[in-house]
Amino acid sequence: MPDDAKNAFREFCQHFDDDLLKKCEIICDKWNYSPTVALEIRDCTFSRVWKYANSFDLKKVNATNVEEGIKLWLYRIAGSQLANYHQKSTCHEPEKEELAVITSIPEMVAFAAGENLETRRSLLKRLEILEPVLNGLNEKKRIIYLTYKTYEHLGGEYPPRSATKNLRERLNLAQASIRKYYGEACEYIDQYLNNIHGKK
């Protein structure tokens, strides 16, 4: 069931991502904040949805259908997250462990599985197939891919703000470049996996 919830949430984020990001860019622009801040507001909004999904009530939003109702609900959350950012210079209070930047499969396994040895062994076995293709990526793309996939495994669509900030500083890249590199890494790895499955 947890995996089903994560998959459903991932599909939810993918479905509403473009629309929400556009809204975040609009409200951030009104407050003279950059598109980078809009990305952070988007991330915080989805994080709140993950934690408080049961708070959605179609009857409390002035909408004619569920799709429109969810969008209005997301906009309200985004507005509150922007207000938090304006007051605290952050819309997300990271835990210490959320600072991690993941550089290798063993690090990913240790971070994602914790002290559970059985979970570690199971996750490591599933990830071994990626070792050759990860070695084909340059260092920056490899680190970005592993970091994003680690937090995705933990239930988030995106790494928390603290981790993406560390990625930008460590790799000396803008957030837009990180997203571009992540997309390229995913495409490269998906092609590799499709080729493997096609040979079986």
N, CA and C atoms as a LAMMPS dump frame, in Angstrom:
ITEM: TIMESTEP
0
ITEM: NUMBER OF ATOMS
600
ITEM: BOX BOUNDS ff ff ff
-5.0000000000000000e+02 5.0000000000000000e+02
-5.0000000000000000e+02 5.0000000000000000e+02
-5.0000000000000000e+02 5.0000000000000000e+02
ITEM: ATOMS id mol type element x y z
1 1 1 N 0.809 -1.216 0
2 1 2 C 0 0 0
3 1 3 C 0.847 1.274 0
4 2 1 N 1.943 1.359 0.811
5 2 2 C 2.773 2.565 0.743
6 2 3 C 3.267 2.856 -0.67
7 3 1 N 3.69 1.799 -1.393
8 3 2 C 4.16 2.008 -2.769
9 3 3 C 3.031 2.503 -3.659
10 4 1 N 1.827 1.99 -3.442
11 4 2 C 0.678 2.455 -4.216
12 4 3 C 0.424 3.931 -3.956
13 5 1 N 0.548 4.344 -2.699
14 5 2 C 0.342 5.749 -2.346
15 5 3 C 1.403 6.626 -2.992
16 6 1 N 2.647 6.162 -2.978
17 6 2 C 3.734 6.936 -3.591
18 6 3 C 3.522 7.063 -5.089
19 7 1 N 3.122 5.974 -5.711
20 7 2 C 2.89 6.015 -7.16
21 7 3 C 1.733 6.937 -7.508
22 8 1 N 0.68 6.887 -6.709
23 8 2 C -0.468 7.759 -6.952
24 8 3 C -0.086 9.219 -6.765
25 9 1 N 0.712 9.487 -5.745
26 9 2 C 1.143 10.87 -5.5
27 9 3 C 2.059 11.355 -6.609
28 10 1 N 2.933 10.471 -7.101
29 10 2 C 3.828 10.84 -8.199
30 10 3 C 3.01 11.219 -9.437
31 11 1 N 1.978 10.442 -9.731
32 11 2 C 1.117 10.744 -10.874
33 11 3 C 0.353 12.053 -10.652
34 12 1 N -0.068 12.277 -9.419
35 12 2 C -0.764 13.518 -9.071
36 12 3 C 0.138 14.72 -9.341
37 13 1 N 1.38 14.649 -8.869
38 13 2 C 2.326 15.758 -9.055
39 13 3 C 2.609 15.995 -10.532
40 14 1 N 2.805 14.937 -11.276
41 14 2 C 3.076 15.071 -12.701
42 14 3 C 1.901 15.717 -13.428
43 15 1 N 0.701 15.374 -13.002
44 15 2 C -0.5 15.896 -13.665
45 15 3 C -0.67 17.396 -13.432
46 16 1 N -0.395 17.85 -12.199
47 16 2 C -0.658 19.241 -11.852
48 16 3 C 0.604 20.109 -11.846
49 17 1 N 1.755 19.526 -12.134
50 17 2 C 3.026 20.244 -11.993
51 17 3 C 3.097 21.51 -12.845
52 18 1 N 2.834 21.409 -14.132
53 18 2 C 2.969 22.563 -15.023
54 18 3 C 2.039 23.698 -14.618
55 19 1 N 0.796 23.347 -14.331
56 19 2 C -0.181 24.367 -13.958
57 19 3 C 0.2 25.041 -12.643
58 20 1 N 0.612 24.242 -11.668
59 20 2 C 0.981 24.808 -10.375
60 20 3 C 2.218 25.691 -10.485
61 21 1 N 3.209 25.239 -11.259
62 21 2 C 4.432 26.028 -11.393
63 21 3 C 4.141 27.377 -12.048
64 22 1 N 3.272 27.381 -13.039
65 22 2 C 2.891 28.647 -13.682
66 22 3 C 2.243 29.592 -12.679
67 23 1 N 1.361 29.049 -11.848
68 23 2 C 0.717 29.86 -10.82
69 23 3 C 1.742 30.393 -9.828
70 24 1 N 2.687 29.545 -9.427
71 24 2 C 3.73 29.967 -8.488
72 24 3 C 4.593 31.072 -9.091
73 25 1 N 4.897 30.956 -10.373
74 25 2 C 5.693 31.988 -11.038
75 25 3 C 4.941 33.317 -11.069
76 26 1 N 3.626 33.259 -11.274
77 26 2 C 2.815 34.478 -11.327
78 26 3 C 2.779 35.166 -9.963
79 27 1 N 2.49 34.398 -8.906
80 27 2 C 2.383 35.03 -7.59
81 27 3 C 3.75 35.465 -7.067
82 28 1 N 4.797 34.729 -7.419
83 28 2 C 6.142 35.127 -6.999
84 28 3 C 6.566 36.418 -7.708
85 29 1 N 6.21 36.529 -8.974
86 29 2 C 6.539 37.743 -9.719
87 29 3 C 5.872 38.967 -9.087
88 30 1 N 4.644 38.806 -8.609
89 30 2 C 3.936 39.911 -7.962
90 30 3 C 4.634 40.352 -6.683
91 31 1 N 5.349 39.417 -6.05
92 31 2 C 6.078 39.726 -4.816
93 31 3 C 7.56 39.996 -5.101
94 32 1 N 7.882 40.109 -6.389
95 32 2 C 9.264 40.392 -6.831
96 32 3 C 10.238 39.28 -6.458
97 33 1 N 9.735 38.045 -6.496
98 33 2 C 10.61 36.907 -6.289
99 33 3 C 10.903 36.234 -7.626
100 34 1 N 12.052 35.554 -7.682
101 34 2 C 12.547 34.962 -8.929
102 34 3 C 11.865 33.632 -9.239
103 35 1 N 12.048 33.133 -10.475
104 35 2 C 11.526 31.808 -10.825
105 35 3 C 12.092 30.688 -9.948
106 36 1 N 13.301 30.891 -9.409
107 36 2 C 13.874 29.893 -8.51
108 36 3 C 13.041 29.76 -7.244
109 37 1 N 12.578 30.891 -6.738
110 37 2 C 11.703 30.854 -5.562
111 37 3 C 10.383 30.175 -5.917
112 38 1 N 9.902 30.423 -7.123
113 38 2 C 8.661 29.772 -7.567
114 38 3 C 8.807 28.25 -7.529
115 39 1 N 9.963 27.747 -7.916
116 39 2 C 10.215 26.307 -7.85
117 39 3 C 10.136 25.806 -6.411
118 40 1 N 10.684 26.588 -5.496
119 40 2 C 10.669 26.196 -4.089
120 40 3 C 9.241 26.208 -3.529
121 41 1 N 8.463 27.213 -3.946
122 41 2 C 7.072 27.276 -3.496
123 41 3 C 6.298 26.068 -4.036
124 42 1 N 6.564 25.732 -5.3
125 42 2 C 5.937 24.543 -5.887
126 42 3 C 6.288 23.292 -5.075
127 43 1 N 7.569 23.134 -4.755
128 43 2 C 8.005 21.962 -4.001
129 43 3 C 7.335 21.909 -2.633
130 44 1 N 7.278 23.065 -1.954
131 44 2 C 6.664 23.111 -0.623
132 44 3 C 5.175 22.805 -0.694
133 45 1 N 4.542 23.261 -1.762
134 45 2 C 3.11 23.004 -1.93
135 45 3 C 2.848 21.508 -2.053
136 46 1 N 3.622 20.835 -2.892
137 46 2 C 3.45 19.391 -3.042
138 46 3 C 3.803 18.649 -1.745
139 47 1 N 4.783 19.152 -1.02
140 47 2 C 5.142 18.524 0.259
141 47 3 C 3.979 18.605 1.236
142 48 1 N 3.309 19.759 1.26
143 48 2 C 2.144 19.918 2.133
144 48 3 C 1.011 18.984 1.702
145 49 1 N 0.837 18.846 0.407
146 49 2 C -0.207 17.949 -0.1
147 49 3 C 0.066 16.517 0.344
148 50 1 N 1.331 16.089 0.267
149 50 2 C 1.701 14.733 0.673
150 50 3 C 1.365 14.5 2.146
151 51 1 N 1.606 15.517 2.975
152 51 2 C 1.376 15.367 4.406
153 51 3 C -0.1 15.501 4.788
154 52 1 N -0.821 16.354 4.028
155 52 2 C -2.191 16.687 4.441
156 52 3 C -3.197 16.487 3.308
157 53 1 N -3.028 15.414 2.556
158 53 2 C -3.911 15.158 1.408
159 53 3 C -5.374 15.051 1.827
160 54 1 N -5.613 14.548 3.029
161 54 2 C -6.993 14.355 3.485
162 54 3 C -7.708 15.673 3.775
163 55 1 N -6.976 16.789 3.73
164 55 2 C -7.602 18.071 4.033
165 55 3 C -8.405 18.615 2.854
166 56 1 N -8.26 18.008 1.676
167 56 2 C -9.01 18.496 0.513
168 56 3 C -10.489 18.178 0.667
169 57 1 N -11.31 19.213 0.46
170 57 2 C -12.768 19.061 0.534
171 57 3 C -13.38 19.878 -0.597
172 58 1 N -13.913 19.19 -1.583
173 58 2 C -14.461 19.873 -2.762
174 58 3 C -15.563 20.86 -2.372
175 59 1 N -16.27 20.559 -1.283
176 59 2 C -17.369 21.433 -0.87
177 59 3 C -16.871 22.798 -0.394
178 60 1 N -15.588 22.856 0.009
179 60 2 C -15.046 24.1 0.557
180 60 3 C -14.401 24.982 -0.503
181 61 1 N -14.353 24.521 -1.738
182 61 2 C -13.797 25.333 -2.819
183 61 3 C -14.897 25.618 -3.826
184 62 1 N -14.856 26.798 -4.384
185 62 2 C -15.882 27.214 -5.342
186 62 3 C -15.504 26.714 -6.727
187 63 1 N -15.823 25.439 -6.981
188 63 2 C -15.427 24.821 -8.243
189 63 3 C -16.565 23.987 -8.798
190 64 1 N -16.564 23.862 -10.115
191 64 2 C -17.629 23.109 -10.781
192 64 3 C -17.287 21.636 -10.945
193 65 1 N -15.981 21.274 -10.782
194 65 2 C -15.574 19.872 -10.905
195 65 3 C -14.341 19.619 -10.051
196 66 1 N -13.969 18.363 -9.918
197 66 2 C -12.855 17.982 -9.043
198 66 3 C -11.536 18.569 -9.536
199 67 1 N -11.305 18.514 -10.844
200 67 2 C -10.051 19.037 -11.407
201 67 3 C -9.868 20.505 -11.041
202 68 1 N -10.884 21.294 -11.278
203 68 2 C -10.806 22.715 -10.961
204 68 3 C -10.665 22.932 -9.452
205 69 1 N -11.378 22.107 -8.673
206 69 2 C -11.306 22.221 -7.224
207 69 3 C -9.906 21.958 -6.689
208 70 1 N -9.252 20.938 -7.222
209 70 2 C -7.886 20.618 -6.788
210 70 3 C -6.94 21.758 -7.133
211 71 1 N -7.088 22.329 -8.323
212 71 2 C -6.228 23.45 -8.711
213 71 3 C -6.395 24.628 -7.756
214 72 1 N -7.634 24.965 -7.432
215 72 2 C -7.873 26.077 -6.508
216 72 3 C -7.287 25.776 -5.127
217 73 1 N -7.412 24.525 -4.706
218 73 2 C -6.839 24.093 -3.43
219 73 3 C -5.321 24.238 -3.445
220 74 1 N -4.691 23.809 -4.536
221 74 2 C -3.243 23.938 -4.667
222 74 3 C -2.815 25.404 -4.67
223 75 1 N -3.589 26.252 -5.338
224 75 2 C -3.251 27.679 -5.39
225 75 3 C -3.264 28.283 -3.982
226 76 1 N -4.247 27.894 -3.175
227 76 2 C -4.328 28.425 -1.813
228 76 3 C -3.13 27.978 -0.979
229 77 1 N -2.768 26.713 -1.127
230 77 2 C -1.592 26.212 -0.401
231 77 3 C -0.351 26.953 -0.853
232 78 1 N -0.209 27.149 -2.17
233 78 2 C 0.95 27.869 -2.7
234 78 3 C 1.009 29.28 -2.137
235 79 1 N -0.141 29.941 -2.025
236 79 2 C -0.171 31.286 -1.464
237 79 3 C 0.305 31.32 -0.028
238 80 1 N -0.106 30.325 0.756
239 80 2 C 0.333 30.28 2.154
240 80 3 C 1.821 29.959 2.257
241 81 1 N 2.326 29.121 1.349
242 81 2 C 3.747 28.797 1.354
243 81 3 C 4.594 30.01 0.969
244 82 1 N 4.075 30.817 0.041
245 82 2 C 4.79 32.039 -0.335
246 82 3 C 4.819 33.009 0.837
247 83 1 N 3.722 33.086 1.574
248 83 2 C 3.691 33.951 2.756
249 83 3 C 4.726 33.484 3.779
250 84 1 N 4.834 32.165 3.961
251 84 2 C 5.848 31.625 4.866
252 84 3 C 7.245 31.99 4.394
253 85 1 N 7.458 31.87 3.093
254 85 2 C 8.769 32.204 2.533
255 85 3 C 9.091 33.671 2.772
256 86 1 N 8.11 34.536 2.589
257 86 2 C 8.309 35.976 2.755
258 86 3 C 8.691 36.316 4.199
259 87 1 N 8.121 35.573 5.146
260 87 2 C 8.373 35.851 6.556
261 87 3 C 9.677 35.231 7.057
262 88 1 N 9.991 34.024 6.539
263 88 2 C 11.108 33.256 7.108
264 88 3 C 12.252 33.014 6.137
265 89 1 N 12.083 33.484 4.88
266 89 2 C 13.057 33.199 3.811
267 89 3 C 13.118 31.709 3.495
268 90 1 N 12.11 30.986 3.887
269 90 2 C 11.983 29.575 3.557
270 90 3 C 10.525 29.176 3.721
271 91 1 N 10.084 28.224 2.932
272 91 2 C 8.731 27.691 3.109
273 91 3 C 8.802 26.264 3.609
274 92 1 N 10.001 25.812 3.913
275 92 2 C 10.19 24.412 4.3
276 92 3 C 11.252 24.339 5.38
277 93 1 N 10.935 23.666 6.464
278 93 2 C 11.881 23.48 7.557
279 93 3 C 12.478 22.09 7.456
280 94 1 N 13.666 21.955 6.887
281 94 2 C 14.23 20.619 6.658
282 94 3 C 14.744 19.955 7.92
283 95 1 N 14.581 18.646 7.969
284 95 2 C 15.246 17.87 9.002
285 95 3 C 16.716 17.73 8.632
286 96 1 N 17.536 17.397 9.601
287 96 2 C 18.969 17.305 9.34
288 96 3 C 19.289 16.309 8.233
289 97 1 N 18.545 15.175 8.223
290 97 2 C 18.851 14.15 7.233
291 97 3 C 18.479 14.581 5.823
292 98 1 N 17.652 15.643 5.694
293 98 2 C 17.227 16.082 4.376
294 98 3 C 18.311 16.872 3.65
295 99 1 N 19.448 17.084 4.315
296 99 2 C 20.52 17.854 3.694
297 99 3 C 21.356 17.015 2.742
298 100 1 N 21.153 15.72 2.751
299 100 2 C 22.052 14.818 2.048
300 100 3 C 22.031 15.008 0.531
301 101 1 N 23.235 14.963 -0.043
302 101 2 C 23.432 14.846 -1.482
303 101 3 C 24.01 13.455 -1.713
304 102 1 N 23.389 12.678 -2.582
305 102 2 C 23.747 11.262 -2.742
306 102 3 C 24.682 11.099 -3.939
307 103 1 N 25.812 10.447 -3.721
308 103 2 C 26.825 10.346 -4.772
309 103 3 C 27.038 8.929 -5.292
310 104 1 N 26.449 7.926 -4.636
311 104 2 C 26.686 6.543 -5.072
312 104 3 C 25.507 5.666 -4.668
313 105 1 N 25.426 4.484 -5.264
314 105 2 C 24.36 3.547 -4.916
315 105 3 C 24.452 3.111 -3.449
316 106 1 N 25.653 2.788 -2.911
317 106 2 C 25.716 2.442 -1.481
318 106 3 C 25.206 3.565 -0.579
319 107 1 N 25.499 4.82 -0.923
320 107 2 C 24.995 5.945 -0.145
321 107 3 C 23.47 6.018 -0.233
322 108 1 N 22.948 5.793 -1.433
323 108 2 C 21.498 5.819 -1.631
324 108 3 C 20.831 4.744 -0.786
325 109 1 N 21.391 3.548 -0.79
326 109 2 C 20.827 2.437 -0.028
327 109 3 C 20.861 2.743 1.468
328 110 1 N 22.004 3.234 1.954
329 110 2 C 22.14 3.525 3.378
330 110 3 C 21.162 4.612 3.819
331 111 1 N 21.012 5.638 2.985
332 111 2 C 20.15 6.77 3.321
333 111 3 C 18.675 6.397 3.248
334 112 1 N 18.305 5.648 2.214
335 112 2 C 16.891 5.337 1.984
336 112 3 C 16.384 4.195 2.863
337 113 1 N 17.264 3.252 3.19
338 113 2 C 16.818 2.068 3.929
339 113 3 C 17.123 2.135 5.415
340 114 1 N 17.972 3.079 5.826
341 114 2 C 18.282 3.208 7.247
342 114 3 C 19.021 1.996 7.783
343 115 1 N 18.619 1.568 8.988
344 115 2 C 19.313 0.456 9.646
345 115 3 C 18.697 -0.905 9.329
346 116 1 N 17.663 -0.931 8.521
347 116 2 C 16.992 -2.197 8.204
348 116 3 C 17.82 -2.973 7.184
349 117 1 N 18.509 -4.024 7.64
350 117 2 C 19.43 -4.765 6.782
351 117 3 C 18.709 -5.478 5.648
352 118 1 N 17.53 -6.002 5.931
353 118 2 C 16.779 -6.711 4.896
354 118 3 C 16.368 -5.739 3.778
355 119 1 N 15.918 -4.555 4.173
356 119 2 C 15.544 -3.541 3.183
357 119 3 C 16.757 -3.09 2.394
358 120 1 N 17.875 -2.972 3.07
359 120 2 C 19.117 -2.583 2.38
360 120 3 C 19.491 -3.601 1.31
361 121 1 N 19.458 -4.878 1.679
362 121 2 C 19.824 -5.926 0.726
363 121 3 C 18.869 -5.943 -0.461
364 122 1 N 17.582 -5.797 -0.184
365 122 2 C 16.577 -5.817 -1.246
366 122 3 C 16.754 -4.632 -2.197
367 123 1 N 16.972 -3.446 -1.623
368 123 2 C 17.143 -2.249 -2.448
369 123 3 C 18.43 -2.32 -3.251
370 124 1 N 19.507 -2.791 -2.62
371 124 2 C 20.783 -2.896 -3.315
372 124 3 C 20.686 -3.863 -4.486
373 125 1 N 19.979 -4.97 -4.302
374 125 2 C 19.818 -5.947 -5.381
375 125 3 C 19.079 -5.337 -6.557
376 126 1 N 18.04 -4.517 -6.267
377 126 2 C 17.27 -3.89 -7.339
378 126 3 C 18.076 -2.823 -8.076
379 127 1 N 19.022 -2.211 -7.359
380 127 2 C 19.773 -1.104 -7.953
381 127 3 C 21.041 -1.548 -8.678
382 128 1 N 21.46 -2.801 -8.452
383 128 2 C 22.708 -3.274 -9.06
384 128 3 C 22.684 -3.168 -10.577
385 129 1 N 21.504 -3.318 -11.164
386 129 2 C 21.39 -3.253 -12.62
387 129 3 C 21.751 -1.873 -13.155
388 130 1 N 21.649 -0.852 -12.275
389 130 2 C 21.93 0.52 -12.713
390 130 3 C 23.42 0.87 -12.671
391 131 1 N 24.214 0.068 -11.982
392 131 2 C 25.626 0.416 -11.792
393 131 3 C 26.356 0.694 -13.106
394 132 1 N 26.228 -0.19 -14.12
395 132 2 C 26.957 0.071 -15.372
396 132 3 C 26.517 1.362 -16.065
397 133 1 N 25.217 1.611 -16.101
398 133 2 C 24.743 2.792 -16.819
399 133 3 C 25.058 4.076 -16.047
400 134 1 N 25.06 4.007 -14.719
401 134 2 C 25.432 5.182 -13.935
402 134 3 C 26.879 5.577 -14.188
403 135 1 N 27.71 4.581 -14.404
404 135 2 C 29.113 4.862 -14.705
405 135 3 C 29.272 5.56 -16.056
406 136 1 N 28.237 5.459 -16.901
407 136 2 C 28.275 6.133 -18.193
408 136 3 C 27.869 7.594 -18.128
409 137 1 N 27.344 8.03 -16.983
410 137 2 C 26.988 9.434 -16.8
411 137 3 C 28.172 10.21 -16.256
412 138 1 N 28.228 11.498 -16.569
413 138 2 C 29.267 12.304 -15.943
414 138 3 C 28.93 12.495 -14.465
415 139 1 N 29.87 12.961 -13.688
416 139 2 C 29.707 13.013 -12.23
417 139 3 C 28.492 13.841 -11.806
418 140 1 N 28.305 14.988 -12.434
419 140 2 C 27.2 15.858 -12.033
420 140 3 C 25.849 15.208 -12.285
421 141 1 N 25.674 14.625 -13.454
422 141 2 C 24.408 13.97 -13.764
423 141 3 C 24.173 12.772 -12.852
424 142 1 N 25.231 12.046 -12.531
425 142 2 C 25.1 10.875 -11.665
426 142 3 C 24.639 11.295 -10.265
427 143 1 N 25.238 12.335 -9.726
428 143 2 C 24.878 12.808 -8.384
429 143 3 C 23.447 13.336 -8.373
430 144 1 N 23.09 14.101 -9.395
431 144 2 C 21.735 14.651 -9.469
432 144 3 C 20.709 13.528 -9.554
433 145 1 N 20.963 12.551 -10.418
434 145 2 C 20.03 11.437 -10.591
435 145 3 C 19.857 10.664 -9.283
436 146 1 N 20.948 10.319 -8.632
437 146 2 C 20.88 9.535 -7.405
438 146 3 C 20.19 10.307 -6.285
439 147 1 N 20.453 11.601 -6.202
440 147 2 C 19.829 12.408 -5.153
441 147 3 C 18.325 12.499 -5.366
442 148 1 N 17.916 12.792 -6.586
443 148 2 C 16.478 12.887 -6.873
444 148 3 C 15.78 11.557 -6.632
445 149 1 N 16.384 10.458 -7.102
446 149 2 C 15.737 9.152 -6.965
447 149 3 C 15.674 8.692 -5.511
448 150 1 N 16.648 9.114 -4.708
449 150 2 C 16.629 8.758 -3.291
450 150 3 C 15.418 9.367 -2.598
451 151 1 N 15.202 10.655 -2.819
452 151 2 C 14.063 11.316 -2.161
453 151 3 C 12.738 10.85 -2.765
454 152 1 N 12.756 10.478 -4.034
455 152 2 C 11.548 9.917 -4.645
456 152 3 C 11.208 8.599 -3.966
457 153 1 N 12.229 7.794 -3.706
458 153 2 C 12.019 6.516 -3.019
459 153 3 C 11.437 6.744 -1.625
460 154 1 N 11.806 7.847 -0.986
461 154 2 C 11.33 8.152 0.362
462 154 3 C 9.938 8.768 0.364
463 155 1 N 9.376 8.991 -0.826
464 155 2 C 7.995 9.444 -0.887
465 155 3 C 7.778 10.849 -1.393
466 156 1 N 8.847 11.551 -1.755
467 156 2 C 8.699 12.906 -2.266
468 156 3 C 8.894 12.941 -3.771
469 157 1 N 8.151 13.837 -4.429
470 157 2 C 8.323 13.964 -5.879
471 157 3 C 9.641 14.669 -6.191
472 158 1 N 10.085 15.543 -5.263
473 158 2 C 11.322 16.301 -5.456
474 158 3 C 12.127 16.281 -4.166
475 159 1 N 13.459 16.441 -4.255
476 159 2 C 14.248 16.587 -3.039
477 159 3 C 13.821 17.846 -2.286
478 160 1 N 13.974 17.87 -0.96
479 160 2 C 13.621 19.071 -0.207
480 160 3 C 14.527 20.24 -0.58
481 161 1 N 14.095 21.428 -0.22
482 161 2 C 14.812 22.654 -0.579
483 161 3 C 16.272 22.613 -0.139
484 162 1 N 16.523 22.073 1.071
485 162 2 C 17.889 22.028 1.591
486 162 3 C 18.8 21.182 0.708
487 163 1 N 18.261 20.059 0.204
488 163 2 C 19.069 19.176 -0.637
489 163 3 C 19.335 19.8 -2
490 164 1 N 18.324 20.445 -2.597
491 164 2 C 18.552 21.08 -3.897
492 164 3 C 19.508 22.262 -3.756
493 165 1 N 19.447 22.95 -2.621
494 165 2 C 20.391 24.052 -2.366
495 165 3 C 21.813 23.5 -2.292
496 166 1 N 21.975 22.369 -1.602
497 166 2 C 23.298 21.752 -1.517
498 166 3 C 23.778 21.266 -2.882
499 167 1 N 22.847 20.749 -3.687
500 167 2 C 23.204 20.335 -5.044
501 167 3 C 23.725 21.514 -5.847
502 168 1 N 23.007 22.634 -5.788
503 168 2 C 23.43 23.823 -6.543
504 168 3 C 24.811 24.281 -6.112
505 169 1 N 25.047 24.295 -4.805
506 169 2 C 26.328 24.778 -4.287
507 169 3 C 27.456 23.794 -4.587
508 170 1 N 27.188 22.523 -4.4
509 170 2 C 28.23 21.504 -4.608
510 170 3 C 28.634 21.381 -6.073
511 171 1 N 27.627 21.442 -6.956
512 171 2 C 27.886 21.242 -8.38
513 171 3 C 28.065 22.557 -9.141
514 172 1 N 27.851 23.67 -8.447
515 172 2 C 27.972 24.992 -9.071
516 172 3 C 27.06 25.104 -10.29
517 173 1 N 25.792 24.755 -10.08
518 173 2 C 24.806 24.771 -11.167
519 173 3 C 23.568 25.539 -10.723
520 174 1 N 22.912 26.178 -11.68
521 174 2 C 21.617 26.794 -11.415
522 174 3 C 20.554 25.699 -11.335
523 175 1 N 19.416 26.013 -10.685
524 175 2 C 18.363 25.009 -10.544
525 175 3 C 17.84 24.544 -11.898
526 176 1 N 17.762 25.473 -12.851
527 176 2 C 17.282 25.096 -14.183
528 176 3 C 18.216 24.073 -14.83
529 177 1 N 19.523 24.221 -14.616
530 177 2 C 20.492 23.268 -15.165
531 177 3 C 20.369 21.912 -14.484
532 178 1 N 20.109 21.932 -13.178
533 178 2 C 19.939 20.674 -12.448
534 178 3 C 18.741 19.905 -12.988
535 179 1 N 17.646 20.604 -13.219
536 179 2 C 16.448 19.939 -13.768
537 179 3 C 16.729 19.397 -15.171
538 180 1 N 17.466 20.163 -15.952
539 180 2 C 17.811 19.726 -17.308
540 180 3 C 18.693 18.477 -17.256
541 181 1 N 19.71 18.487 -16.399
542 181 2 C 20.598 17.341 -16.277
543 181 3 C 19.843 16.11 -15.769
544 182 1 N 18.914 16.341 -14.84
545 182 2 C 18.133 15.21 -14.312
546 182 3 C 17.286 14.588 -15.417
547 183 1 N 16.67 15.424 -16.235
548 183 2 C 15.873 14.914 -17.342
549 183 3 C 16.718 14.122 -18.328
550 184 1 N 17.905 14.629 -18.631
551 184 2 C 18.797 13.939 -19.557
552 184 3 C 19.268 12.605 -18.978
553 185 1 N 19.562 12.593 -17.666
554 185 2 C 19.991 11.354 -17.02
555 185 3 C 18.875 10.312 -17.034
556 186 1 N 17.647 10.748 -16.752
557 186 2 C 16.502 9.828 -16.774
558 186 3 C 16.307 9.237 -18.17
559 187 1 N 16.42 10.073 -19.18
560 187 2 C 16.245 9.612 -20.56
561 187 3 C 17.321 8.591 -20.936
562 188 1 N 18.545 8.876 -20.537
563 188 2 C 19.677 7.987 -20.83
564 188 3 C 19.486 6.629 -20.152
565 189 1 N 19.086 6.657 -18.883
566 189 2 C 18.922 5.416 -18.121
567 189 3 C 17.696 4.638 -18.596
568 190 1 N 16.617 5.336 -18.913
569 190 2 C 15.423 4.657 -19.428
570 190 3 C 15.727 3.933 -20.734
571 191 1 N 16.514 4.577 -21.591
572 191 2 C 16.881 3.953 -22.865
573 191 3 C 17.719 2.696 -22.619
574 192 1 N 18.641 2.792 -21.668
575 192 2 C 19.485 1.65 -21.299
576 192 3 C 18.619 0.494 -20.808
577 193 1 N 17.675 0.774 -19.916
578 193 2 C 16.823 -0.274 -19.357
579 193 3 C 15.91 -0.882 -20.411
580 194 1 N 15.424 -0.054 -21.322
581 194 2 C 14.569 -0.554 -22.403
582 194 3 C 15.351 -1.484 -23.312
583 195 1 N 16.608 -1.151 -23.543
584 195 2 C 17.461 -2.005 -24.388
585 195 3 C 17.706 -3.358 -23.714
586 196 1 N 17.911 -3.331 -22.391
587 196 2 C 18.134 -4.576 -21.659
588 196 3 C 16.899 -5.459 -21.712
589 197 1 N 15.748 -4.842 -21.437
590 197 2 C 14.514 -5.621 -21.414
591 197 3 C 14.168 -6.146 -22.819
592 198 1 N 14.574 -5.387 -23.814
593 198 2 C 14.285 -5.803 -25.187
594 198 3 C 15.103 -7.004 -25.61
595 199 1 N 16.247 -7.199 -24.966
596 199 2 C 17.112 -8.323 -25.32
597 199 3 C 16.704 -9.596 -24.619
598 200 1 N 15.838 -9.462 -23.602
599 200 2 C 15.459 -10.661 -22.849
600 200 3 C 14.391 -11.462 -23.576
